[in-house]
Amino acid sequence: MTGHLRRAAINQYFPNSVLKHFITSDLSEIRIFSRDEKKQDTMRHILQARYPEHCGKVKFFIGDVRNLESVRDVMHKADFVFHSAALKEVPSCEFFPIEAVKTNILGTDNVITAAVENEVTKVVFLSTDKAAYPINTMGATKMLGEKVVGARAQAAFDRSGTVLCCTRYGNVMCSRGSVIPLFIDQIKRKAPITITDPNMTRFLMNLDEAVDLVAFAFMHAEPGDLFIQKADASTIGDLADGVMKVFGQTEKKIIGSRHGEKLYETLMTREERLRSTDMGDYFRISPDARGLNYDKFYVQGDVLTEGDEAYTSHNTRRLDVDGVVEKIMTTDYVKEELEGRPHAVEA
């Protein structure tokens, strides 16, 4: 992030963590775009208290990615966009799939349209492990959101020089929809921790790691690239035990899986692995640049259509209970809960 950066527009989801990294940088303006004016007002007051010398560069815009005109307004003269607005509660999307389509697919298309019209330099779209081999509505709509980015990436670059790229990450601990705040709330109410299936595995990332992934994509992306961070994982049972070890709870209750849940999550499919490049802490998946005229493409020898193994929460590095404790203690949310401090609010 160097001196030529001017304005960044940030959709909802984890703007507090993005701001923590960027508010003291040489960005001249940071725009927060969401439809929740109450959370924006709370965030404004928090920034005024924590960053009095820098809070003036943060501007708040009310709007919705479903509304192309409001997206156009926030994009005006923006240089970089971080798009994370989504419906992401798996059960809710199962019952209201069209609402997920409107936000996760059509909203993504609106962001692309507005970015190209405004000649934005780069747009980073945030996706989820549920987009790989999706079995639920949330994952399917996020997968199609990725497909929209891939389908429009080259034309966007040719037309306005806008680079569109994606990041895909696992569960971001203590973010909206994360199970950790639920566990903590149940402990505070002296209720048993409710576990869907103790043998389920999930990737574990903290918000700083998620922002690092976005920043890496921002610095290295070519049109249509998808970036994945290598991530730790744990079973839901060990995650619950880790939270109980920190907060002192002992009782838990197994309630069974919810609508649309997987036993494990996949960050990179076997098919994507063929196009992937190992970049140390990250994988880069290049787009399939072929057009519809398949007759001009031919191969000799064996044809490979998938890699040896998908990259999943079952075959990545598995944390035990002590490892889970160490991991969750890297989150501001858990630290603030232990200290009894109020949390920052996500717009």
Buried (B, 14 or more C-beta within 10 A) or exposed (E): BEEEBBBBBBBBBBBBBBBBBBBEBEBEBBBBBBBBEEBBEBBBEBBEEBBEEBBEBBBBBBBBBBEBEBBBBBBEEBBBBBBBBBBBBBBBBBEBBEBBBBBBBBBBBBBBBBBBBBBBBBBBBBBBBBBBBBEBBBBBBBBBBBBBBBBBBBBBBEEBEBBBBBBBBBBBBBBEBBBBBEBBEBBEEEEBBBBBBBEBBBBBBBBBBBBBBBBBBBEEBEBBBBBBBBBBBBBBBBBBBBBBBBBEBEEBEBEEEEEBBBEBBBBBBBBBBBBBEEEEEBBBBBBEEEEEEEEEEEEEEEEEEEBEEBBBBBEBEBBEBEBBBEBBEBBBBBEBBEEEEEEBBBB
